[in-house]
């Protein structure tokens, strides 16, 4: 396994960059996640460990792993660890590059016990959604559409980083839908991700507008007399 101390940055492989090629199903992801969670030789599980373990599973698997913890109860600080990798991965999907993370992000980690609790919560979701997935409407997953998905996920990942109460759940679900779509070439999930993205942006825009208006009314307004 590639260790963080051996490289200043991590890359999935040195092969010719491709855009979101089909990867193993979520059952394969469950095996990997449970193996990491049960590895008692590790005190902590880092972002780099996840990247290395995913191998050639490309963007769908990686984005799914980093988005899912944002829609279930997780230990404090989880969103800070998972949000930044999502920004980088979405940007690389948009640019048509292979998954890669700088060392400062790859070094971020959770205690293995906390990681195991996160895995325990997301595994049922993975297994349930797997039953709904199948290749269809693949025109929505053409190379051009995949780059567009990367751009939308980049916007959603930025929204995830904003300190808005409960504001990260819907964007995270949208990213998960896109991730499942990439994994199984399921255009219906890509379409669902697009709809949820529009709703997410609308809701977050409304919240930001409301907060700004309230701040002006209660703080700036009195100062102006």
Secondary structure, 3 states (H helix, E strand, C coil): CCCHHHCCEEECCCCCCCCCCCCCCHHHHHHHHHHHHCCCCCCEEEHHHHHHHHCCCHHHHHHHHHHHHHHCCCCCCHHHHHHHHHHHHHHHHHHCCCCEEEHHHHCCEEEHHHHHHHHHHHHHHHHHHHCCCCCECHHHHCHHHHHHHHHHHHHHHHHHHCCCCCCCHHHHHHHHHHHHHHHHCEHHHHHHHHHHHHHHHHHHHHHHHHHHHHHHHHHHHHHHC
